[in-house]
Structures are given as C-alpha cells and as structure tokens.
Amino acid sequence: MQTTVLTEKEVCEYCNGQGYYQLLLGGSETCPSCQGSGKKKGTDR
C-alpha cells in the first residue's frame, strides 16, 4: 500500500482530503467534488 501526502493546495476543500464526509444522521458519503480521491479538481497526481 502506497501512502501519498498531499499539500494544502492539492486537497479537496469540501472533504479536507479525506474523500468522504460524515452525514449528520450517521454514516458517510463519498465526496461529490473529488469523487473520493481527496484531491482538488485539476490536480492529476
């Protein structure tokens, strides 16, 4: 398993680089902005 460290400029601003966000009633949802990658749109690393 390879771990990649993202700088603050590269992380998705909606999910803070996690790739998902917690729902208020429980559970989690894949971030629609980055499609679960945790990377900001336009960064292809």
Jmol script that loads the backbone (N, CA, C; Angstrom):
load data "model"
ATOM      1  N   MET A   1       0.833  -1.178   0.000  1.00  0.00           N
ATOM      2  CA  MET A   1       0.000   0.000   0.000  1.00  0.00           C
ATOM      3  C   MET A   1       0.876   1.238   0.000  1.00  0.00           C
ATOM      4  N   GLN A   2       0.600   2.147  -0.905  1.00  0.00           N
ATOM      5  CA  GLN A   2       1.390   3.362  -1.023  1.00  0.00           C
ATOM      6  C   GLN A   2       0.641   4.530  -0.393  1.00  0.00           C
ATOM      7  N   THR A   3       1.338   5.304   0.430  1.00  0.00           N
ATOM      8  CA  THR A   3       0.734   6.468   1.075  1.00  0.00           C
ATOM      9  C   THR A   3       1.231   7.718   0.383  1.00  0.00           C
ATOM     10  N   THR A   4       0.303   8.609   0.030  1.00  0.00           N
ATOM     11  CA  THR A   4       0.658   9.854  -0.630  1.00  0.00           C
ATOM     12  C   THR A   4       0.293  11.017   0.278  1.00  0.00           C
ATOM     13  N   VAL A   5       1.239  11.926   0.458  1.00  0.00           N
ATOM     14  CA  VAL A   5       0.990  13.108   1.280  1.00  0.00           C
ATOM     15  C   VAL A   5       0.635  14.254   0.341  1.00  0.00           C
ATOM     16  N   LEU A   6      -0.528  14.860   0.582  1.00  0.00           N
ATOM     17  CA  LEU A   6      -0.977  15.972  -0.243  1.00  0.00           C
ATOM     18  C   LEU A   6      -0.707  17.287   0.470  1.00  0.00           C
ATOM     19  N   THR A   7      -0.239  18.280  -0.284  1.00  0.00           N
ATOM     20  CA  THR A   7      -0.063  19.598   0.310  1.00  0.00           C
ATOM     21  C   THR A   7      -1.421  20.277   0.410  1.00  0.00           C
ATOM     22  N   GLU A   8      -1.491  21.351   1.160  1.00  0.00           N
ATOM     23  CA  GLU A   8      -2.773  22.021   1.387  1.00  0.00           C
ATOM     24  C   GLU A   8      -3.402  22.505   0.094  1.00  0.00           C
ATOM     25  N   LYS A   9      -2.603  22.859  -0.904  1.00  0.00           N
ATOM     26  CA  LYS A   9      -3.140  23.336  -2.178  1.00  0.00           C
ATOM     27  C   LYS A   9      -3.771  22.221  -3.001  1.00  0.00           C
ATOM     28  N   GLU A  10      -3.374  20.983  -2.755  1.00  0.00           N
ATOM     29  CA  GLU A  10      -3.833  19.857  -3.562  1.00  0.00           C
ATOM     30  C   GLU A  10      -5.060  19.160  -3.001  1.00  0.00           C
ATOM     31  N   VAL A  11      -5.386  19.385  -1.728  1.00  0.00           N
ATOM     32  CA  VAL A  11      -6.510  18.674  -1.126  1.00  0.00           C
ATOM     33  C   VAL A  11      -7.841  19.314  -1.492  1.00  0.00           C
ATOM     34  N   CYS A  12      -8.854  18.487  -1.561  1.00  0.00           N
ATOM     35  CA  CYS A  12     -10.208  18.948  -1.851  1.00  0.00           C
ATOM     36  C   CYS A  12     -10.707  19.813  -0.695  1.00  0.00           C
ATOM     37  N   GLU A  13     -11.232  20.986  -1.002  1.00  0.00           N
ATOM     38  CA  GLU A  13     -11.689  21.891   0.052  1.00  0.00           C
ATOM     39  C   GLU A  13     -13.007  21.464   0.683  1.00  0.00           C
ATOM     40  N   TYR A  14     -13.746  20.578   0.046  1.00  0.00           N
ATOM     41  CA  TYR A  14     -15.028  20.145   0.591  1.00  0.00           C
ATOM     42  C   TYR A  14     -14.891  19.035   1.621  1.00  0.00           C
ATOM     43  N   CYS A  15     -13.977  18.116   1.399  1.00  0.00           N
ATOM     44  CA  CYS A  15     -13.824  16.991   2.330  1.00  0.00           C
ATOM     45  C   CYS A  15     -12.489  17.019   3.071  1.00  0.00           C
ATOM     46  N   ASN A  16     -11.711  18.079   2.885  1.00  0.00           N
ATOM     47  CA  ASN A  16     -10.402  18.225   3.534  1.00  0.00           C
ATOM     48  C   ASN A  16      -9.447  17.073   3.218  1.00  0.00           C
ATOM     49  N   GLY A  17      -9.545  16.547   2.006  1.00  0.00           N
ATOM     50  CA  GLY A  17      -8.636  15.497   1.571  1.00  0.00           C
ATOM     51  C   GLY A  17      -8.987  14.101   2.034  1.00  0.00           C
ATOM     52  N   GLN A  18     -10.116  13.922   2.708  1.00  0.00           N
ATOM     53  CA  GLN A  18     -10.498  12.602   3.202  1.00  0.00           C
ATOM     54  C   GLN A  18     -11.166  11.755   2.126  1.00  0.00           C
ATOM     55  N   GLY A  19     -11.809  12.389   1.152  1.00  0.00           N
ATOM     56  CA  GLY A  19     -12.505  11.640   0.109  1.00  0.00           C
ATOM     57  C   GLY A  19     -13.948  11.331   0.455  1.00  0.00           C
ATOM     58  N   TYR A  20     -14.355  11.669   1.661  1.00  0.00           N
ATOM     59  CA  TYR A  20     -15.731  11.446   2.092  1.00  0.00           C
ATOM     60  C   TYR A  20     -16.064  12.475   3.157  1.00  0.00           C
ATOM     61  N   TYR A  21     -17.329  12.596   3.493  1.00  0.00           N
ATOM     62  CA  TYR A  21     -17.730  13.440   4.605  1.00  0.00           C
ATOM     63  C   TYR A  21     -18.784  12.725   5.430  1.00  0.00           C
ATOM     64  N   GLN A  22     -18.824  13.063   6.706  1.00  0.00           N
ATOM     65  CA  GLN A  22     -19.755  12.434   7.642  1.00  0.00           C
ATOM     66  C   GLN A  22     -21.138  13.051   7.492  1.00  0.00           C
ATOM     67  N   LEU A  23     -22.163  12.213   7.497  1.00  0.00           N
ATOM     68  CA  LEU A  23     -23.536  12.681   7.447  1.00  0.00           C
ATOM     69  C   LEU A  23     -24.023  12.953   8.872  1.00  0.00           C
ATOM     70  N   LEU A  24     -24.930  13.916   9.021  1.00  0.00           N
ATOM     71  CA  LEU A  24     -25.418  14.293  10.343  1.00  0.00           C
ATOM     72  C   LEU A  24     -26.167  13.158  11.042  1.00  0.00           C
ATOM     73  N   LEU A  25     -26.866  12.327  10.289  1.00  0.00           N
ATOM     74  CA  LEU A  25     -27.635  11.240  10.887  1.00  0.00           C
ATOM     75  C   LEU A  25     -26.854   9.932  10.990  1.00  0.00           C
ATOM     76  N   GLY A  26     -25.581   9.981  10.688  1.00  0.00           N
ATOM     77  CA  GLY A  26     -24.739   8.795  10.772  1.00  0.00           C
ATOM     78  C   GLY A  26     -24.322   8.307   9.404  1.00  0.00           C
ATOM     79  N   GLY A  27     -23.224   7.635   9.348  1.00  0.00           N
ATOM     80  CA  GLY A  27     -22.702   7.130   8.083  1.00  0.00           C
ATOM     81  C   GLY A  27     -21.827   8.161   7.389  1.00  0.00           C
ATOM     82  N   SER A  28     -21.407   7.832   6.200  1.00  0.00           N
ATOM     83  CA  SER A  28     -20.567   8.743   5.425  1.00  0.00           C
ATOM     84  C   SER A  28     -20.967   8.676   3.953  1.00  0.00           C
ATOM     85  N   GLU A  29     -20.552   9.672   3.221  1.00  0.00           N
ATOM     86  CA  GLU A  29     -20.892   9.794   1.804  1.00  0.00           C
ATOM     87  C   GLU A  29     -19.623  10.133   1.043  1.00  0.00           C
ATOM     88  N   THR A  30     -19.420   9.537  -0.127  1.00  0.00           N
ATOM     89  CA  THR A  30     -18.286   9.884  -0.970  1.00  0.00           C
ATOM     90  C   THR A  30     -18.409  11.336  -1.413  1.00  0.00           C
ATOM     91  N   CYS A  31     -17.317  12.052  -1.360  1.00  0.00           N
ATOM     92  CA  CYS A  31     -17.322  13.462  -1.731  1.00  0.00           C
ATOM     93  C   CYS A  31     -17.628  13.615  -3.217  1.00  0.00           C
ATOM     94  N   PRO A  32     -18.680  14.369  -3.577  1.00  0.00           N
ATOM     95  CA  PRO A  32     -19.028  14.535  -4.988  1.00  0.00           C
ATOM     96  C   PRO A  32     -18.052  15.433  -5.739  1.00  0.00           C
ATOM     97  N   SER A  33     -17.313  16.259  -5.033  1.00  0.00           N
ATOM     98  CA  SER A  33     -16.390  17.175  -5.690  1.00  0.00           C
ATOM     99  C   SER A  33     -15.143  16.450  -6.217  1.00  0.00           C
ATOM    100  N   CYS A  34     -14.582  15.553  -5.411  1.00  0.00           N
ATOM    101  CA  CYS A  34     -13.344  14.864  -5.809  1.00  0.00           C
ATOM    102  C   CYS A  34     -13.569  13.390  -6.132  1.00  0.00           C
ATOM    103  N   GLN A  35     -14.800  12.908  -6.069  1.00  0.00           N
ATOM    104  CA  GLN A  35     -15.161  11.510  -6.314  1.00  0.00           C
ATOM    105  C   GLN A  35     -14.370  10.538  -5.434  1.00  0.00           C
ATOM    106  N   GLY A  36     -14.106  10.951  -4.198  1.00  0.00           N
ATOM    107  CA  GLY A  36     -13.448  10.066  -3.239  1.00  0.00           C
ATOM    108  C   GLY A  36     -11.936  10.045  -3.282  1.00  0.00           C
ATOM    109  N   SER A  37     -11.322  10.823  -4.164  1.00  0.00           N
ATOM    110  CA  SER A  37      -9.860  10.807  -4.259  1.00  0.00           C
ATOM    111  C   SER A  37      -9.198  11.670  -3.193  1.00  0.00           C
ATOM    112  N   GLY A  38      -9.915  12.681  -2.694  1.00  0.00           N
ATOM    113  CA  GLY A  38      -9.331  13.596  -1.716  1.00  0.00           C
ATOM    114  C   GLY A  38      -8.512  14.697  -2.345  1.00  0.00           C
ATOM    115  N   LYS A  39      -8.379  14.676  -3.661  1.00  0.00           N
ATOM    116  CA  LYS A  39      -7.584  15.677  -4.379  1.00  0.00           C
ATOM    117  C   LYS A  39      -8.478  16.728  -5.000  1.00  0.00           C
ATOM    118  N   LYS A  40      -7.973  17.935  -5.059  1.00  0.00           N
ATOM    119  CA  LYS A  40      -8.697  19.030  -5.679  1.00  0.00           C
ATOM    120  C   LYS A  40      -8.813  18.773  -7.172  1.00  0.00           C
ATOM    121  N   LYS A  41      -9.929  19.168  -7.765  1.00  0.00           N
ATOM    122  CA  LYS A  41     -10.110  19.001  -9.212  1.00  0.00           C
ATOM    123  C   LYS A  41      -8.984  19.731  -9.942  1.00  0.00           C
ATOM    124  N   GLY A  42      -8.478  19.106 -10.980  1.00  0.00           N
ATOM    125  CA  GLY A  42      -7.412  19.711 -11.770  1.00  0.00           C
ATOM    126  C   GLY A  42      -6.031  19.245 -11.358  1.00  0.00           C
ATOM    127  N   THR A  43      -5.888  18.580 -10.221  1.00  0.00           N
ATOM    128  CA  THR A  43      -4.598  18.017  -9.835  1.00  0.00           C
ATOM    129  C   THR A  43      -4.590  16.552 -10.223  1.00  0.00           C
ATOM    130  N   ASP A  44      -3.657  16.170 -11.040  1.00  0.00           N
ATOM    131  CA  ASP A  44      -3.647  14.799 -11.579  1.00  0.00           C
ATOM    132  C   ASP A  44      -2.499  13.979 -11.012  1.00  0.00           C
ATOM    133  N   ARG A  45      -2.082  14.208  -9.794  1.00  0.00           N
ATOM    134  CA  ARG A  45      -1.020  13.418  -9.172  1.00  0.00           C
ATOM    135  C   ARG A  45      -1.575  12.271  -8.406  1.00  0.00           C
TER     136      ARG A  45
END
end "model"
wireframe off; spacefill off
backbone 0.3
color backbone group
